[in-house]
Amino acid sequence: MRHVHAQREGERRKRSDRPAVTPWPVLFLCAALAWAPPAAAQAPSAEALLARVFGIDQKTPYDLTADFSGTLTLTLRGGTLTTYAEGSFHETRRADGVKQRRVRITRLQLPVLLRPFRATIQRVIEEKIETQQERPETFHEHDFFIHRERSRHFIVVGVHRAIVDEAIDRYGAPWQKKDEATRRRIAHWLYTSPTQREFLVRPGPPYAIRVELDEVGTLYELTLFYDWGEVGTRIAYTTVSGQTVWQTVTADASSELSGFGRVFGKLQLTFVNHCLNCRVPRQ
C-alpha cells in the first residue's frame, strides 16, 4: 500500500512539473514579436518612406497640362466590352505639397450595350484619374512595415489598425497598442502568416495596402485589398523639365451597373504633350 501511494505521489509531482500548454496563437505572436527584419545599410523605415510621399521637401509647386487617351475594358456576362476615351489633363501641386488633378473628357466611344451607362462610365474614368492621389488619411489607418526591397524600390505593406488592435486584444497585452514597433511586427505576422488569412480578410475598408515606391517617395504601384478582391494601380513616369510626371497609368476599376451588378474592368491611360507651367495666369 505504501508503495502504491509513493508511486501516485511521484506521478503527481511529474504532472506538476510539466509546463502549462500555451495556445498556439500566442506562440506565433511571441515569435512575431521576437522577429526583426534583417539590417540593411542605411535603409529608411516604412514611416520615413511614406512621410516622403506626403512631405513638401524638394517638392516645389508646379502646374502641368497634358492630353490623354485610354481604354476601359469591362468584363461582364462572360464577355468583354471596350470603351475608348480622350481628353485633357491638369495637375497642380500647391505650396503645401498637396496635388490636385482634373480631367475633361472630350471624346468617349461606347459599344451599343454600354451607351445607356454613359454617365457612369465617364465618372469611373474621371474618378480613376482624379482620385489617384496620395491621401494621408488612407495610410494613417494602417500599420506599415517594409516587406522587401528591390533595385532601390521598396515594397511597403500596411494592415488596418483596427485588425492589429483586435489581434493584440486576443493574444497580447494592452500596452502593445501604443508601441509602434510592436504594432509593425504584428502587422507583418498577420500579413505573412497563412494561418492568419481568415482573421485578416474581412468586409469593409481595405484590410491591407501594398505600396511600391522609391526612396524619394514616388509611388509606382498601389494595391488595396478587400474581401471581394484587389484593386491596383500601376504608374510609369517620364521627366518634363526636371519634374517627374505620369506617362502611363494602368488601374483596376469596379462599379455597379444596373442589371449587371458589380462590374470589374481595367483602365489603361497614356499621357502625351506634357507642358509644365505653361498655363497663362488669369488677370
Salt bridges, closest charged atoms under 4 A:
GLU9 OE2 - ARG12 NH2 2.53
GLU9 OE2 - ARG13 NE 3.40
GLU47 OE2 - ARG184 NH2 2.84
ASP63 OD2 - HIS90 NE2 3.05
ASP63 OD1 - ARG279 NE 3.72
GLU86 OE2 - ARG107 NH1 3.55
GLU91 OE1 - ARG101 NE 2.46
ASP96 OD2 - ARG94 NH2 2.70
ASP143 OD1 - ARG161 NH1 2.59
ASP143 OD2 - ARG183 NH2 2.87
GLU149 OE2 - ARG152 NH1 2.56
ASP165 OD1 - ARG183 NH1 2.66
GLU166 OE2 - ARG170 NH2 3.61
GLU166 OE1 - ARG202 NH1 2.81
ASP169 OD1 - LYS177 NZ 2.79
GLU180 OE2 - ARG161 NH2 3.79
GLU212 OE1 - ARG150 NH2 3.07
GLU212 OE2 - HIS153 ND1 2.87
GLU215 OE1 - ARG152 NH2 2.75
ASP252 OD1 - ARG234 NH2 3.58
ASP252 OD1 - LYS266 NZ 2.78
GLU256 OE2 - ARG262 NE 3.57
